[in-house]
């Protein structure tokens, strides 16, 4: 806020100034200086308030930075742990790949074995069918005894 300052020039004459004029002139100069000093004081007060506000903001920011440093430290630790865990998981996946490869080989062998067993079972079924047929062609023991008696009775009659 600028104040309008009226500049007063002293009378330049050959005469000496009267005490009343001199008093008025010095009063105006004093008032002008007082206004300038008041303006400076207001400026200093404004600057001091701004500095106080900035000091508070800097203090708050320093607290925030401290919290952020702690958080970053925790995050670094967590990332380190995660790296270790990922390394372990990579090893586990490698082992699992090997195991799956072995299982694939085993399944292939089992398929071959099942195919052989299937063929063998077909042969067994065919053999059982032949055996059944042969058994049906043979005479049952009870029937044989009955036939033997009949033949004996017929022979006895003749």
C-alpha positions as CSV (number, residue, x, y, z in Angstrom):
1,X,0.0,0.0,0.0
2,X,1.7,3.1,-1.2
3,X,0.9,6.4,0.4
4,X,0.9,9.5,-1.6
5,X,3.7,11.7,-0.4
6,X,3.6,15.3,-1.0
7,X,7.0,16.7,-1.6
8,X,7.4,20.2,-0.3
9,X,10.2,22.3,-1.5
10,X,11.5,24.8,0.9
11,X,11.4,28.4,-0.2
12,X,14.6,29.4,-1.5
13,X,15.0,33.0,-0.8
14,X,17.7,35.1,0.6
15,X,15.8,35.5,3.8
16,X,16.1,33.1,6.6
17,X,13.1,31.0,7.2
18,X,10.9,31.8,10.0
19,X,10.7,29.3,12.9
20,X,7.1,28.6,12.0
21,X,8.0,27.8,8.4
22,X,10.9,25.8,9.6
23,X,8.7,23.9,12.0
24,X,6.1,23.2,9.3
25,X,8.8,22.1,6.9
26,X,10.4,19.7,9.5
27,X,7.0,18.4,10.5
28,X,6.3,17.5,6.9
29,X,9.7,15.9,6.5
30,X,9.1,14.0,9.8
31,X,5.6,12.9,8.7
32,X,7.0,11.8,5.4
33,X,9.8,9.8,7.1
34,X,7.3,8.3,9.5
35,X,5.1,7.2,6.6
36,X,8.1,5.5,4.9
37,X,9.1,3.8,8.2
38,X,5.5,2.6,8.7
39,X,5.5,1.2,5.2
40,X,8.8,-0.5,5.9
41,X,7.5,-1.9,9.2
42,X,4.3,-3.2,7.5
43,X,6.6,-4.8,4.8
44,X,8.8,-6.4,7.5
45,X,5.7,-7.7,9.3
46,X,4.3,-9.2,6.1
47,X,7.7,-10.8,5.4
48,X,7.9,-12.2,9.0
49,X,4.4,-13.7,8.7
50,X,5.4,-15.3,5.3
51,X,8.7,-16.6,6.8
52,X,6.7,-18.0,9.8
53,X,4.3,-19.7,7.4
54,X,7.1,-21.1,5.3
55,X,8.9,-22.3,8.4
56,X,5.8,-24.2,9.4
57,X,5.4,-25.6,5.9
58,X,9.1,-26.6,5.9
59,X,8.7,-28.3,9.2
60,X,5.6,-30.2,8.0
61,X,7.5,-31.2,4.8
62,X,10.4,-32.4,6.8
63,X,8.1,-34.6,8.8
64,X,6.5,-35.9,5.6
65,X,10.0,-36.6,4.1
66,X,10.9,-38.5,7.3
67,X,7.8,-40.7,6.9
68,X,8.6,-41.2,3.2
69,X,12.1,-42.2,4.0
70,X,10.8,-44.8,6.4
71,X,8.3,-46.0,3.9
72,X,11.0,-46.3,1.2
73,X,13.2,-48.2,3.5
74,X,10.3,-50.7,4.2
75,X,9.6,-50.9,0.5
76,X,13.3,-51.7,-0.2
77,X,13.2,-54.5,2.4
78,X,9.9,-55.8,0.9
79,X,11.4,-55.8,-2.6
80,X,14.4,-57.6,-1.4
81,X,12.2,-60.3,0.2
82,X,10.2,-60.5,-3.0
83,X,13.3,-61.0,-5.1
84,X,14.3,-63.9,-2.9
85,X,10.8,-65.4,-3.1
86,X,10.8,-65.0,-6.9
87,X,14.2,-66.7,-7.1
88,X,12.9,-69.6,-5.0
89,X,9.8,-69.8,-7.2
90,X,11.9,-69.9,-10.3
91,X,13.8,-72.9,-8.8
92,X,10.6,-74.6,-7.9
93,X,9.2,-74.1,-11.4
94,X,12.4,-75.5,-12.9
95,X,12.0,-78.6,-10.6
96,X,8.3,-78.9,-11.6
97,X,9.2,-78.7,-15.3
98,X,11.6,-81.6,-14.8
99,X,9.0,-83.6,-12.9
100,X,6.4,-83.0,-15.5
101,X,8.8,-84.1,-18.2
102,X,9.5,-87.3,-16.3
103,X,5.7,-87.8,-15.8
104,X,5.2,-87.4,-19.5
105,X,7.8,-90.0,-20.2
106,X,6.2,-92.3,-17.6
107,X,2.7,-91.8,-19.1
108,X,4.0,-92.6,-22.6
109,X,5.5,-95.8,-21.2
110,X,2.3,-96.6,-19.4
111,X,0.3,-96.1,-22.6
112,X,2.6,-98.5,-24.4
113,X,2.2,-101.0,-21.6
114,X,-1.6,-100.7,-21.6
115,X,-1.6,-101.2,-25.3
116,X,0.5,-104.4,-24.9
117,X,-1.9,-105.5,-22.0
118,X,-4.9,-104.8,-24.2
119,X,-3.4,-107.0,-27.0
120,X,-2.6,-109.7,-24.5
121,X,-6.1,-109.5,-23.0
122,X,-7.6,-109.9,-26.5
123,X,-5.5,-113.1,-26.9
124,X,-6.7,-114.3,-23.5
125,X,-10.3,-113.6,-24.4
126,X,-9.9,-115.6,-27.6
127,X,-8.2,-118.5,-25.7
128,X,-11.1,-118.5,-23.2
129,X,-13.6,-118.5,-26.0
130,X,-11.8,-121.6,-27.5
131,X,-11.7,-123.3,-24.1
132,X,-15.4,-122.7,-23.6
133,X,-16.2,-124.1,-27.0
134,X,-14.1,-127.2,-26.2
135,X,-15.8,-127.6,-22.9
136,X,-19.2,-127.5,-24.4
137,X,-18.2,-130.1,-26.9
138,X,-17.2,-132.5,-24.1
139,X,-19.7,-134.4,-22.2
140,X,-20.5,-133.5,-18.7
141,X,-19.4,-136.2,-16.1
142,X,-22.9,-136.7,-14.8
143,X,-24.1,-137.1,-18.4
144,X,-21.3,-139.6,-19.0
145,X,-22.3,-141.7,-16.0
146,X,-25.9,-141.6,-17.2
147,X,-24.9,-142.7,-20.7
148,X,-22.6,-145.4,-19.2
149,X,-25.6,-146.9,-17.3
150,X,-27.8,-146.7,-20.3
151,X,-25.2,-148.5,-22.4
152,X,-24.9,-151.2,-19.7
153,X,-28.6,-151.7,-19.5
154,X,-28.8,-152.0,-23.3
155,X,-25.9,-154.4,-23.3
156,X,-27.6,-156.4,-20.6
157,X,-30.7,-156.8,-22.7
158,X,-28.8,-158.0,-25.6
